[in-house]
Amino acid sequence: MTFVVTDSCIQCKYTDCVAVCPVDCFHEGPNFLVIDPEACIDCAVCVPECPVSAIVADKDLAPQQQQFLELNAKLARQWPVIDGTREPLPDAEHWATVEHKTEHLQMPC
């Protein structure tokens, strides 16, 4: 089992989860965080820390969220590790209440 960051994180990028991760398995993109499934030790300490409930166990992903399992693995290989907290994105409070944000995911070239 691994944990997966879902679309609730897009445009928010709160890093409370990063602060508690004992193995630095989070990776940072322009407007989203992902979890490296190879590094995640399934401890679940990150789950309650996310203010937008974006982190889910892979076995608990809703059918419309299944794509995030592969997306986290793929982007973790491309994006750098984040090992400390940062300020959330400027409009995070607004975006925290928006659903279905996949179309807003920014992928670097």
N, C-alpha and C positions, 0 to 999 in steps of 0.2 A: 504494500500500500504506500501511497505518497499523497501529499497534499497539493492542491492545485489552486492557483489564483485565477479567478473568473472575471467576467466583464465588469463587475461592480467596482473594480480597481481602476478601470480606464478613466482618465481625466481627473482622478483624485490623487493617486499615488501616495497614500499615507504610509509611513514607514515604521509605525509602532511595532509591526510584526518583525521587522528586521532587527530591532533592538533586542528582542528576546530569543532569536534563533541561535542555538548553540553551535551550529555547524556552517554558518554563512552560506546557506543554500539559495538565497534570494539574488536575483539578477535584475538590473535596472535598465529600462528602455525610456524613451522620451516621455511617455505618459502612462506607463504601466509597469508593474513588477511581475516577475514570474519566479516559480520555484523549480530548481533543478531536481528532477526526480531521482537522479543518481546520488545526489548529496543529501537529500532529505532523509532524516532518520525516523520519521513518523512520530515525533514526540508530541505534536499538536499544541505546543505552547503558543504558536503564532495565531491560532484560530480565534481565541477570545480577544486578542489584541487588535484585531482589524475593526475599525469603527464602521465599516460599510459591509461587513460580513462577506468579504470577497474570497476568503480561503475556505476550501471545502475538501474533504477527503475524496480521493478519486472514486471510491465505491459509492459515494453519496451524490455524485454529479447528476444533475437533472439531464434528461435527454438532450435538451437544447444547449447544454453546457459541455457536452462530451468533447467538442472540438478543442476545448481549453487544455485537456490532458496532453494532446500532441503539440499544441501551440506552446505550452510551458516548456516542454522538453526541447523543442526546436529553438526557441528564443533564448533559453538558458545557455545554449552552445554559442550563441552569437553576441549576447549582451554581457557587459561586465558585472562582476559580483558587486553587490552593495553590502557593506558591513557596518553601517551606522545609520542613524536617523538623519533625515533631512526634512525640510519644510514641505508640506503637501503642495500640490500645484495651486496656483493662485485662485482658481475657481472651484476648488475641491468641494466646498460646502454646497454649491449649486449642483455639481455633478453627482454628489453622493445620493441624491434622490432620483436621479435619472436611471431608467432601466434600459436594457438592450443597447449597450453602447459599443458593441463590436465594430461598427462602421467607423468609430472614432479612434480606433487603435492606430497609433503612428508607428510605422516601421521604417527604420533608417535605411537609406539606400545601400 
